[in-house]
Amino acid sequence: MKYRLSIFWSLAFAAISSTACQSPPGTQVPPLTREAYQSQLPDRPYSRAVRAGNTFYFSGALGVTDETLAMTEGRIEAETRNVMEGFRALFQELGVDFSDVVKGTVYLADVSDYAGMNQVYGEYFPTDPPARECIAAGQILSDGLVEISFVAVVPE
């Protein structure tokens, strides 16, 4: 009986959702525009950012450099700052601001670096920080300690 009820509710929800999300008869929904901002490295099969309507989806960015690899103290803070400053430059190029960011995703090679990353990350969102998750990934490309990606919504 329980199985039949869950099927019933799933079908009922699907029927309600499909009719509730339809446009009124006679209205035309404009097509979603999509614009990709390619990676600076042509051999990389991803875009640095993709704009769909007024939403930007930013690829993950690393802050690892030869200089940070040589550091014995403060490395997570330096890498996080490199990532955030890289986003600042890209945001300016695309007309986006940190205040437009609605979602962040942070990957850490080691969860013990959370406090250092969080301290620097917070400097870029002094008020109304975006939603965020932080994942202990275990390993980051190029021996980095942190990778961060964002979703931003700009005013129409």
Secondary structure, 3 states (H helix, E strand, C coil): CHHHHHHHHHHHHHHHHHHHCCCCCCCCCCCCCEEEEECCCCCCCCEEEEEECCEEEEEEEECCCHHHHCCCCCHHHHHHHHHHHHHHHHHHHHCCCHHHEEEEEEEECCHHHHHHHHHHHHHCCCCCCCEEEEEECCCCHHHCCEEEEEEEECCC
